[in-house]
């Protein structure tokens, strides 16, 4: 077996580093932009007087980064050529996401809102798979150039992982649909021009079939962004939304009527493996910083690194990093070659373990750094706050483990038992 990365990929990593050094790092260092990344970062980014949403200056800096990355051909690297991308593979993107996260905090790859010089665009893949020609023309390029922003309204006040029990409904009225309901943690709503709202249009509570996705302009009468939830990870763009008698045309349906959950699940495997790769990279950064500090820090007359109480927890974390790195890259390589449902359990393994790992690594880094580790002058609290959410969002770790259990015991996946009790071969 050959475990070497493709030569072309390693060359691209070197080119990417060169681009960051030439274009992005100088931008971060000019005009006191460093305030968005040092101990002032949470306050520099957050408009606390305006509901806790991102400050305009912060988003303008991100916009400049996106523009430079797009002009250099990096931003759309993982997208198909038809939308200006390079068709980067799942293995490419996993390696790149880990590589960028392992560099630590910076404009090149910000943890706060997944802003990166190499972008991850789930909505683009959704549109390419399910959008009508008119929807693709209306949204694709404007979304990539950030003149159009689209929110995602799936979670509700009383329903998160149990999305098939959602209470938001849409009923037909002639050629239109009338939507009523509420959404919680509706992402991107501080600047969204449109929201993709999921609503039940047929079937019974708990049915996967019968949920439809709609493009809803945020200026539509009856659509209300009530407030933004202040989260562990500020600034916030997670809104509470109320939808009262919102009228949209049938052309607003995204995908097939009644099959909205298929739209929601598009790109889920790719997104989760990239998220896992970022967790491995950020966790490795925490380990590396902790090792370097322990070698320099002298306590009781000798380097902190000589203490087994410091060594062994970091040894455990480094071992887990190596194991996860191998599993993530192997699974990403398989995603490029196999039907995704054949290896969905391995994607879930990567995701929940990597999310847990990076939280453990950030917590340990705080401990190794002592009092300094508890301050915002070190980056570990920021890393922890960011990655802690992924043990809940994007499929909780309990949901991921349930997926693994389903495959392991034959309740789901390729080994699912048939109705007569025999195993499918």
C-alpha positions as CSV (number, residue, x, y, z in Angstrom):
1,X,0.0,0.0,0.0
2,X,1.2,3.5,-0.9
3,X,0.6,6.1,1.8
4,X,2.4,8.9,0.1
5,X,0.3,11.9,-0.8
6,X,0.0,12.6,-4.6
7,X,2.9,14.7,-5.9
8,X,0.5,17.2,-7.4
9,X,-1.2,17.7,-4.1
10,X,2.0,18.3,-2.1
11,X,3.0,20.8,-4.8
12,X,-0.3,22.6,-4.4
13,X,0.2,22.8,-0.7
14,X,3.5,24.6,-1.3
15,X,1.8,26.9,-3.8
16,X,-1.0,27.6,-1.3
17,X,1.5,28.5,1.4
18,X,3.3,30.8,-0.9
19,X,0.0,32.6,-1.8
20,X,-0.8,33.0,1.9
21,X,2.6,34.5,2.6
22,X,2.4,36.9,-0.3
23,X,-1.3,38.0,-0.2
24,X,-3.1,37.1,3.0
25,X,-0.5,37.4,5.8
26,X,0.4,41.0,4.8
27,X,-3.3,41.8,4.7
28,X,-3.8,40.5,8.2
29,X,-0.9,42.5,9.5
30,X,-1.9,45.9,8.0
31,X,-4.2,48.6,9.5
32,X,-4.3,46.8,12.9
33,X,-6.2,43.9,11.3
34,X,-4.4,41.8,13.8
35,X,-7.0,42.8,16.4
36,X,-9.3,40.3,14.8
37,X,-7.0,37.4,15.7
38,X,-5.2,38.4,18.9
39,X,-6.6,38.7,22.4
40,X,-9.1,41.4,21.2
41,X,-10.6,39.1,18.6
42,X,-14.0,38.4,20.1
43,X,-14.7,42.1,20.8
44,X,-13.2,43.3,17.5
45,X,-15.4,40.9,15.5
46,X,-18.7,41.3,17.5
47,X,-21.2,44.1,17.3
48,X,-22.4,43.7,20.9
49,X,-24.7,46.7,20.6
50,X,-26.4,45.3,17.5
51,X,-27.5,41.9,18.7
52,X,-24.1,40.2,18.8
53,X,-23.8,39.9,15.0
54,X,-20.5,40.3,13.1
55,X,-19.1,43.8,12.8
56,X,-19.1,45.4,9.4
57,X,-15.3,45.8,9.5
58,X,-14.7,42.2,10.2
59,X,-16.9,41.0,7.3
60,X,-15.3,43.6,5.0
61,X,-11.9,42.1,5.8
62,X,-13.2,38.6,5.1
63,X,-14.6,39.9,1.8
64,X,-11.2,41.2,0.8
65,X,-9.6,37.8,1.7
66,X,-12.3,36.0,-0.4
67,X,-11.7,38.3,-3.4
68,X,-7.9,37.7,-3.3
69,X,-8.3,34.0,-3.0
70,X,-10.9,33.9,-5.8
71,X,-8.7,35.9,-8.1
72,X,-5.7,33.6,-7.4
73,X,-7.8,30.5,-8.2
74,X,-7.9,29.1,-4.6
75,X,-11.4,29.9,-3.3
76,X,-13.3,27.6,-5.6
77,X,-10.7,24.9,-5.8
78,X,-13.0,22.2,-4.5
79,X,-15.9,23.1,-6.8
80,X,-16.6,21.6,-10.3
81,X,-15.0,23.4,-13.3
82,X,-18.5,24.5,-14.5
83,X,-18.6,27.1,-11.7
84,X,-14.9,28.1,-12.0
85,X,-13.5,25.5,-9.7
86,X,-10.6,23.0,-10.1
87,X,-12.6,19.9,-9.2
88,X,-10.5,19.2,-6.1
89,X,-11.1,15.7,-4.8
90,X,-12.3,14.7,-1.3
91,X,-8.8,13.6,-0.5
92,X,-7.4,17.0,-1.7
93,X,-9.9,18.9,0.4
94,X,-9.3,16.8,3.5
95,X,-5.5,17.3,3.3
96,X,-5.9,21.0,2.5
97,X,-8.4,21.7,5.3
98,X,-6.1,19.9,7.8
99,X,-3.1,21.8,6.5
100,X,-4.7,25.2,6.9
101,X,-6.1,24.5,10.4
102,X,-2.7,23.3,11.6
103,X,-1.4,26.8,10.9
104,X,-3.4,28.2,13.8
105,X,-5.5,31.3,13.9
106,X,-5.3,33.6,10.9
107,X,-7.1,35.2,8.0
108,X,-6.1,32.3,5.8
109,X,-8.5,30.0,7.6
110,X,-10.7,31.4,10.3
111,X,-12.5,29.1,12.6
112,X,-15.3,31.4,13.5
113,X,-17.4,31.0,10.4
114,X,-15.5,28.5,8.2
115,X,-14.0,31.4,6.2
116,X,-11.0,30.0,4.3
117,X,-8.9,30.8,1.3
118,X,-10.0,27.4,0.0
119,X,-13.7,27.6,0.4
120,X,-16.2,25.0,1.4
121,X,-19.6,25.6,-0.4
122,X,-22.3,23.2,0.6
123,X,-25.0,25.4,-1.0
124,X,-23.3,25.3,-4.4
125,X,-23.4,21.6,-4.4
126,X,-27.1,21.7,-3.4
127,X,-27.9,24.0,-6.3
128,X,-25.9,22.0,-8.8
129,X,-27.7,18.8,-7.7
130,X,-31.3,20.2,-7.2
131,X,-31.6,23.7,-8.5
132,X,-33.6,24.6,-11.5
133,X,-31.8,26.4,-14.3
134,X,-33.5,29.6,-13.2
135,X,-32.4,29.1,-9.6
136,X,-28.8,28.4,-10.6
137,X,-28.7,31.5,-12.7
138,X,-30.2,33.6,-9.9
139,X,-28.1,32.3,-7.1
140,X,-24.9,30.5,-8.1
141,X,-22.5,33.2,-9.2
142,X,-24.0,35.9,-6.9
143,X,-23.6,33.6,-3.9
144,X,-19.9,32.9,-4.8
145,X,-19.2,36.6,-5.2
146,X,-21.1,37.3,-2.0
147,X,-23.7,39.7,-3.5
148,X,-26.4,37.2,-2.5
149,X,-26.4,35.4,0.8
150,X,-28.6,32.4,1.6
151,X,-29.5,31.2,5.1
152,X,-30.5,27.6,6.1
153,X,-33.7,27.1,8.1
154,X,-34.1,23.5,9.2
155,X,-33.8,23.4,13.0
156,X,-36.9,24.5,15.0
157,X,-37.6,25.5,18.6
158,X,-38.8,22.0,19.4
159,X,-37.0,20.0,16.8
160,X,-33.3,19.6,16.0
161,X,-32.0,16.1,15.2
162,X,-35.6,15.0,14.8
163,X,-36.1,17.1,11.7
164,X,-38.8,14.7,10.4
165,X,-41.1,15.9,13.2
166,X,-40.8,19.6,12.2
167,X,-43.9,21.7,12.7
168,X,-43.4,24.4,10.1
169,X,-46.0,23.8,7.3
170,X,-46.6,24.9,3.8
171,X,-50.0,24.6,2.1
172,X,-50.9,25.2,-1.5
173,X,-53.0,28.2,-2.4
174,X,-53.5,28.2,-6.2
175,X,-50.0,28.5,-7.8
176,X,-48.5,29.8,-4.5
177,X,-47.6,28.2,-1.1
178,X,-48.4,29.7,2.3
179,X,-45.7,28.9,4.9
180,X,-46.2,29.1,8.7
181,X,-43.9,28.1,11.5
182,X,-40.6,29.0,13.2
183,X,-36.9,28.3,12.9
184,X,-34.1,28.3,15.5
185,X,-30.4,28.7,15.0
186,X,-31.3,29.8,11.4
187,X,-27.7,30.4,10.2
188,X,-26.5,33.4,8.2
189,X,-29.6,35.5,8.8
190,X,-27.7,38.7,9.8
191,X,-27.0,39.3,6.2
192,X,-29.1,36.8,4.2
193,X,-31.0,37.9,1.2
194,X,-32.8,34.6,1.0
195,X,-33.5,31.7,3.4
196,X,-34.0,28.1,2.5
197,X,-37.0,27.1,4.6
198,X,-37.9,23.5,5.1
199,X,-41.6,22.9,5.7
200,X,-44.0,19.9,5.8
201,X,-46.2,19.9,2.8
202,X,-47.6,16.3,3.1
203,X,-47.4,13.1,5.1
204,X,-47.4,12.6,8.8
205,X,-45.1,13.8,11.6
206,X,-42.0,11.5,11.5
207,X,-42.2,10.8,7.8
208,X,-39.1,11.5,5.9
209,X,-41.2,12.1,2.8
210,X,-43.4,15.1,2.6
211,X,-40.9,17.9,3.6
212,X,-40.2,20.5,1.0
213,X,-37.5,23.2,0.7
214,X,-38.4,26.7,-0.4
215,X,-36.3,29.7,-1.3
216,X,-37.8,32.6,0.6
217,X,-36.6,36.2,0.1
218,X,-36.0,37.6,3.6
219,X,-37.9,40.8,2.7
220,X,-41.1,38.8,2.1
221,X,-44.0,40.0,4.3
222,X,-44.5,37.8,7.3
223,X,-40.8,36.7,7.4
224,X,-39.3,37.9,10.7
225,X,-35.8,37.7,12.1
226,X,-36.7,38.1,15.7
227,X,-33.2,38.0,17.4
228,X,-29.9,36.3,17.2
229,X,-28.9,33.7,19.8
230,X,-25.7,34.7,21.7
231,X,-23.6,31.5,21.5
232,X,-20.4,30.1,23.1
233,X,-18.7,31.2,19.9
234,X,-19.3,34.9,19.2
235,X,-20.1,36.8,17.0
236,X,-23.3,35.0,16.1
237,X,-25.3,34.6,13.0
238,X,-27.8,32.1,14.4
239,X,-31.3,33.6,14.4
240,X,-34.7,32.9,15.7
241,X,-37.1,33.3,12.8
242,X,-40.9,33.5,12.8
243,X,-42.8,32.7,9.6
244,X,-46.4,33.9,9.5
245,X,-48.5,33.5,6.3
246,X,-45.4,33.9,4.1
247,X,-46.5,33.5,0.4
248,X,-44.1,32.2,-2.2
249,X,-44.6,30.9,-5.7
250,X,-44.2,27.3,-6.7
251,X,-41.0,28.3,-8.5
252,X,-39.5,28.8,-5.1
253,X,-39.5,25.0,-4.4
254,X,-35.9,23.8,-4.1
255,X,-35.6,20.3,-5.4
256,X,-38.6,17.9,-5.6
257,X,-41.8,18.6,-3.7
258,X,-41.9,16.4,-0.7
259,X,-38.2,15.5,-0.9
260,X,-36.6,18.4,0.9
261,X,-34.6,16.3,3.2
262,X,-32.7,14.9,0.2
263,X,-31.6,18.6,-0.5
264,X,-30.6,19.0,3.2
265,X,-28.5,15.9,3.1
266,X,-26.7,16.8,-0.1
267,X,-22.9,17.0,0.4
268,X,-23.2,15.8,4.0
269,X,-20.5,13.2,3.7
270,X,-18.0,15.6,2.0
271,X,-18.8,18.3,4.5
272,X,-18.4,16.0,7.5
273,X,-15.1,14.6,6.3
274,X,-13.7,18.1,5.7
275,X,-14.9,19.2,9.2
276,X,-13.1,16.2,10.7
277,X,-9.9,17.1,8.8
278,X,-10.1,20.6,10.2
279,X,-10.4,19.1,13.7
280,X,-7.3,17.0,13.2
281,X,-5.4,20.1,12.0
282,X,-6.5,22.3,14.8
283,X,-5.9,19.6,17.4
284,X,-2.4,19.1,16.0
285,X,-1.7,22.8,16.3
286,X,-2.7,22.6,20.0
287,X,-0.3,19.7,20.5
288,X,2.6,21.3,18.7
289,X,2.2,24.6,20.6
290,X,2.0,22.7,23.9
291,X,5.2,20.7,23.2
292,X,7.1,23.8,22.2
293,X,6.0,25.6,25.3
294,X,6.8,22.7,27.6
295,X,10.3,22.5,26.2
296,X,10.9,26.2,26.9
297,X,9.1,26.6,30.2
298,X,11.3,25.9,33.2
299,X,9.7,24.9,36.5
300,X,11.4,23.6,39.6
301,X,14.7,24.1,37.9
302,X,14.1,22.0,34.8
303,X,12.0,22.1,31.6
304,X,8.3,21.3,32.0
305,X,8.7,18.8,29.1
306,X,10.7,16.5,31.4
307,X,7.6,15.9,33.6
308,X,5.6,12.7,32.8
309,X,2.4,14.5,33.9
310,X,3.0,16.8,30.9
311,X,4.4,14.2,28.5
312,X,1.8,11.4,28.8
313,X,-1.4,13.3,28.0
314,X,0.3,14.8,25.0
315,X,1.5,11.4,23.9
316,X,-2.1,10.1,24.1
317,X,-3.3,13.1,22.0
318,X,-0.5,12.7,19.4
319,X,-1.3,9.0,19.1
320,X,-5.0,9.8,18.5
321,X,-4.0,12.5,15.9
322,X,-2.0,9.9,13.9
323,X,-4.8,7.4,14.1
324,X,-7.5,10.0,13.1
325,X,-5.3,11.4,10.3
326,X,-5.0,8.0,8.7
327,X,-8.7,7.2,9.0
328,X,-9.8,10.6,7.7
329,X,-7.5,10.4,4.6
330,X,-8.5,6.8,3.9
331,X,-12.2,7.7,4.2
332,X,-11.8,10.7,2.0
333,X,-9.9,8.6,-0.6
334,X,-12.8,6.1,-0.5
335,X,-15.4,8.9,-0.9
336,X,-13.7,9.6,-4.3
337,X,-14.2,5.9,-5.3
338,X,-17.2,4.3,-3.7
339,X,-20.9,5.0,-3.3
340,X,-21.1,7.2,-0.3
341,X,-23.7,5.1,1.6
342,X,-21.2,2.2,1.6
343,X,-18.9,4.1,3.9
344,X,-21.3,6.5,5.7
345,X,-20.4,4.8,9.0
346,X,-16.7,5.6,8.5
347,X,-17.5,9.2,7.8
348,X,-19.4,9.4,11.0
349,X,-16.5,7.7,12.9
350,X,-14.2,10.4,11.5
351,X,-16.5,13.2,12.4
352,X,-17.4,12.5,15.9
353,X,-14.0,11.3,17.0
354,X,-12.2,14.3,15.4
355,X,-14.6,16.8,17.0
356,X,-14.0,15.2,20.3
357,X,-10.3,15.0,19.8
358,X,-9.8,18.7,19.0
359,X,-11.8,19.7,22.1
360,X,-9.6,17.5,24.2
361,X,-6.4,18.9,22.6
362,X,-7.5,22.5,23.2
363,X,-8.4,21.7,26.8
364,X,-5.0,20.0,27.3
365,X,-3.2,22.9,25.7
366,X,-4.8,25.3,28.2
367,X,-3.7,23.1,31.1
368,X,-0.1,22.8,29.8
369,X,0.1,26.6,29.4
370,X,-1.3,27.1,32.9
371,X,-2.5,30.6,33.6
372,X,-1.6,31.8,30.2
373,X,-3.6,29.0,28.6
374,X,-6.7,30.4,30.4
375,X,-6.2,33.8,28.8
376,X,-7.3,35.1,25.5
377,X,-3.7,35.9,24.7
378,X,-3.4,32.3,23.7
379,X,-5.6,30.8,21.0
380,X,-6.9,27.7,22.8
381,X,-10.1,29.0,24.2
382,X,-11.0,30.2,20.7
383,X,-10.3,26.8,19.2
384,X,-12.3,25.1,21.9
385,X,-15.3,27.3,21.5
386,X,-15.4,26.9,17.8
387,X,-15.0,23.1,17.6
388,X,-17.3,22.4,20.6
389,X,-20.3,23.3,18.5
390,X,-19.6,20.5,16.0
391,X,-20.3,17.9,18.7
392,X,-23.9,19.2,18.5
393,X,-24.4,20.8,15.0
394,X,-24.0,19.1,11.6
395,X,-25.3,15.9,13.2
396,X,-24.6,15.5,17.0
397,X,-22.1,12.9,18.0
398,X,-24.9,10.8,19.3
399,X,-26.5,10.8,15.8
400,X,-23.1,9.9,14.3
401,X,-22.6,7.0,16.8
402,X,-26.1,5.8,16.0
403,X,-25.2,5.7,12.3
404,X,-22.1,3.6,13.2
405,X,-24.2,1.3,15.4
406,X,-26.7,0.8,12.6
407,X,-24.0,-0.3,10.2
408,X,-22.3,-2.4,12.8
409,X,-25.3,-4.3,13.9
410,X,-27.0,-4.6,10.4
411,X,-29.9,-2.2,11.1
412,X,-28.7,0.1,8.3
413,X,-26.3,0.2,5.4
414,X,-25.0,-2.5,3.2
415,X,-25.4,-5.2,5.9
416,X,-28.9,-4.3,6.7
417,X,-30.9,-7.4,7.6
418,X,-33.8,-8.4,5.3
419,X,-37.4,-8.7,6.5
420,X,-37.1,-12.5,6.8
421,X,-34.2,-12.1,9.3
422,X,-31.4,-13.1,6.8
423,X,-28.5,-10.8,6.0
424,X,-28.2,-9.1,2.7
425,X,-25.2,-10.2,0.8
